[in-house]
């Protein structure tokens, strides 16, 4: 799709991390995307971009539009002039996860435990936090780590986040670090897809085993039932959740739909109190149902329906079973997804 420009006034859709696509627009030469990465940027609307715009228009076209330095793709002249100390203060170029919406089929994705630790980017010389702050690890803790970047977490154990934070924030390089392990899950500077980076990482660290460093174990996801089983195991161990990585994906800075976090999800029932008309590809059909919980909380469920179910939606007054990850502070289920119509 690269280099297929978006005409003025045109709107197109690209697939995101779930069933709902992202919307790309061109209005008078100002390009936009509905993805979180584009929306959360602090620069002016005309100066924003994202991986979806780069994929559709081509990275060269986006760099030219934004006036980026041709000698340093993806960097403006100002950014290219930043020295390493300033760059660290802005935070390392780490990959961040989006949340799974319970609908996208994750079969074939790489699955690992979501650790309850402190994210740490090894730049070849020191550990950096997401914000670019240095963690003063003892020399004996970092001895043997490569001189190229690693991405991982400083981890003490499940439900030990507070203790982990108290150790890594100390400035005395204390013996408390001996209880930590650096759990590595990616090699940001290595070329190739995730599988190649993981293989490179595993071989490099296996050639010289390190007492305080290990590669986080991955397995291939076999589908929803497999996710449920692994979540049951992790919950029994008081763990936090799962991370799933799209096969063949590249390492990139910022939030990406190629890395999804999965937390415990639940099933519940609600009564249908209304229908919302569909838009886009669902025009002329049901887009979502409004439902009410026994507590009186009302919300919409718009994912998990087949085309047949959208053409003939659950009737008002019927009861549906839906799946969600957690409740908001207001008691509203987050990421609700339709499972089935309840037959009493």
C-alpha positions, 0 to 999 in steps of 0.5 A, spaced: 500 500 500 506 504 500 506 510 496 498 510 495 497 517 497 490 519 500 487 524 496 484 531 499 478 529 502 479 522 502 478 517 508 481 510 508 481 505 513 487 500 516 487 495 521 489 496 528 490 492 534 483 489 534 476 489 530 475 496 529 480 499 524 483 506 524 481 512 520 486 516 516 484 522 513 487 528 508 483 535 509 487 540 505 493 537 506 493 536 513 493 528 514 490 525 520 489 518 523 485 515 529 490 511 532 492 512 539 500 514 537 497 520 532 492 522 537 497 522 543 502 527 540 503 534 543 506 537 536 501 541 532 496 537 527 500 538 521 506 536 524 504 529 526 505 522 523 504 515 525 506 508 522 499 507 519 500 514 515 507 512 513 505 505 511 500 508 506 503 514 503 511 511 504 516 514 509 519 518 504 513 522 503 511 523 510 518 525 511 518 530 506 511 533 508 514 534 515 520 537 513 524 531 516 532 531 515 533 527 509 540 524 512 537 521 518 530 518 516 525 519 521 529 525 525 528 532 524 534 537 524 533 539 531 532 532 533 538 529 529 542 535 533 541 532 540 547 529 544 546 522 547 545 525 554 539 529 552 536 524 548 536 519 554 532 525 558 527 524 552 527 517 554 529 511 550 526 509 543 522 503 546 516 499 544 510 500 548 504 495 548 496 496 546 491 493 550 487 487 546 480 488 545 478 480 546 476 480 538 482 479 534 484 472 533 491 471 536 493 464 534 500 464 532 502 470 536 508 469 540 506 469 548 509 471 554 508 472 561 507 480 563 512 481 568 510 486 574 517 489 574 520 495 572 521 497 565 529 497 563 532 499 557 540 497 556 543 502 552 550 498 552 552 502 558 547 503 563 539 501 564 534 507 563 527 508 565 522 509 560 523 517 562 530 516 560 532 516 568 538 512 569 538 506 574 545 505 578 546 498 578 552 495 581 558 493 576 557 486 578 550 486 576 551 489 569 558 485 568 557 481 561 551 485 558 553 486 551 555 493 548 548 493 544 541 495 546 537 490 550 529 491 552 527 488 558 524 488 566 528 488 572 524 483 576 524 481 583 518 476 583 510 476 582 506 481 586 513 484 588 513 491 584 513 496 590 520 492 593 523 492 586 522 500 585 525 501 592 531 497 590 532 500 583 531 507 585 537 507 590 543 511 589 548 506 593 548 500 588 546 496 594 547 488 595 539 488 594 540 488 587 542 481 588 535 479 589 533 482 582 533 479 575 534 482 568 528 479 564 530 480 557 525 480 551 527 484 545 534 486 542 531 493 539 538 494 535 538 487 531 535 487 524 530 483 522 523 480 524 521 478 532 523 471 531 530 473 528 531 478 534 529 473 539 534 468 536 540 473 536 538 475 543 538 467 545 544 465 542 548 471 544 546 470 552 547 463 552 554 463 549 556 467 556 551 465 561 549 471 566 547 470 573 543 476 573 540 476 566 535 471 562 531 471 556 524 471 557 520 465 555 515 465 549 511 460 546 506 460 540 499 462 542 494 456 540 488 461 540 483 463 545 482 457 549 490 457 550 490 464 552 484 462 558 489 456 560 495 461 561 491 466 564 489 461 569 496 459 571 498 466 571 492 468 576 494 462 580 501 464 581 498 471 582 501 474 576 499 480 572 497 477 565 500 476 558 504 479 552 503 477 545 507 479 539 505 479 532 510 474 528 514 477 523 513 484 527 519 489 527 521 493 533 519 500 533 518 506 538 512 508 541 505 504 541 504 499 536 498 494 535 504 488 534 505 488 541 498 487 545 497 486 553 492 481 555 489 482 562 484 477 566 477 477 562 471 475 565 464 474 562 457 477 565 450 478 563 446 484 561 440 486 558 439 489 551 436 496 552 437 499 545 440 498 538 445 503 535 446 504 527 452 501 524 457 506 520 462 504 514 462 497 513 456 496 518 452 501 515 444 499 514 446 494 520 446 494 527 453 497 529 452 496 537 447 494 542 446 498 549 445 494 555 444 494 562 447 491 568 443 489 574 447 495 578 443 499 573 450 501 569 449 502 562 454 501 556 455 499 549 457 493 546 459 493 539 464 488 537 464 480 537 458 480 532 458 476 526 455 479 520 448 475 520 448 477 528 448 484 526 443 484 520 438 480 526 441 483 532 439 481 539 432 484 541 431 489 546 429 486 552 433 479 551 439 478 555 446 477 552 453 474 555 459 479 554 466 478 555 470 484 558 477 485 561 476 489 568 471 494 571 473 502 570 472 506 577 465 508 575 463 500 574 463 500 567 466 494 563 472 495 559 473 492 552 466 489 552 465 483 547 459 480 545 459 472 546 452 469 545 445 471 546 442 468 553 436 463 552 433 462 558 
